[in-house]
Amino acid sequence: MNLGDIFGHDPEYSFVGILMAALMLVALFTCLIVFWVVPKIKKRAKGFNVAGQISKLDKNKFKVIKKMYFENIRTRRFVSNIIIGNNGVFVVKAQFEKGKISKNERGKFVVENNGAIHVLGDYEDENQKVFEKMKKISNRFDGVKFYSVVVFPNNCEINYTPEEGFFGRLKDVADYIQNQTGFKMDDAKRDDLYSMLCKEDEKNRR
């Protein structure tokens, strides 16, 4: 079967089929740029390249899991950016809110942008749930220090200081993670936890 058979033309006019195939490829490539490449460029332009910030961490001291599934993949439940270091486990919750971030009188996170105010999620509680899942997987997490890390674009105004963990701009997150010194575990324990989480992730991706 040739292009002439497919498009209903004689073989000598098969260039029409080639032209249509080429146009389809151009359209597909254009969609890829619009829906995949452009958003990534915009995020980086806004200073929100999370992977770029995390890559600044010392690879000999920190093990990074970019995306981990805790349950069957069909539920699409996963957590991005789990970092295991000698000073504990960090779960990075990245948000894309613009404006002024604070907590209201009811203890809810809110964002004010161009005069409009709306309530956000409880990010610290979400991170705590992730760590609880880790502890259910293995008792090897008992006694390990957990850090909740919530980051926003660099142009946000942050009016909230958590008692523990980090809640602020992306540009500061790598320094925060590296400067934590209140808890220590040896390299073997760190690598063991990393390996165990990778195995759990692999099991849940099947």
Residue, then its C-alpha position, 0 to 999 in steps of 0.5 A: m500500500n502506498l500514499g496514493d492508496i491511502f489518500g485516494h489518488d494515483p501514485e503519481y500524485s502521492f506528493v499530496g499525501i506527503l504534504m498532508a503528512a508534513l502539515m500534520l507533523v508541523a501541527l503536532f510540533t507546534c502543539l508540543i511547543v505551546f503546551w509543553v515547552v512554553p509553560k516551562i520557559k515561563k516558569r523559569a523566567k519567573g524564577f520558578n525552576v524548582a529542579g534548578q534550585i534543588s540541583k544546587l544541593d551537594k549530591n554527596k550529602f543529599k539524595v533527591i526523588k523528583k517524583m514518588y508514587f505512594e499508591n497505585i499509579r492509576t490513582r495518580r497520587f504522587v509527591s514531588n521533590i522528596i530530599i533525604g539528607n544527613n540532617g533529615v527528610f525534606v518534602v518540597k511543596a511548590q506553589f504558583e500563587k502570585g501576590k501577598i501570602s499570609k494567614n488569616e484570623r482563622g489560621k487559613f493561608v490566603v493570597e491577596n492579588n490585585g485586591a482579590i483575596h482567596v483561601l489557599g490549601d494547608y500546605e504544611d498539613e499536606n507535607q505532614k501527611v506525606f511524612e506519615k505515609m513514609k513512616k507507615i512504609s517502614n519503621r526506619f523513619d522513626g526518630v528521623k527529622f522531618y522538614s516541611v518546605v513550601v515555596f512560592p515564586n520569587n516575586c511573592e510577598i510572604n507575610y508568614t513565618p512557620e515555627e518549623g520548616f520553610f515557607g518562602r521564596l524559591k530562591d532561598v530554599a537550597d540554602y535553607i536545606q543545606n544549613q539545617t544542622g539540628f539533626k544528624m544521621d550517618d551516610a548509611k542511614r541516609d542511603d538506606l532511606y533513599s533506597m527504600l523509598c525508591k523501591e516503594d516508588e518502583k512497586n507503586r508504578r507497576 
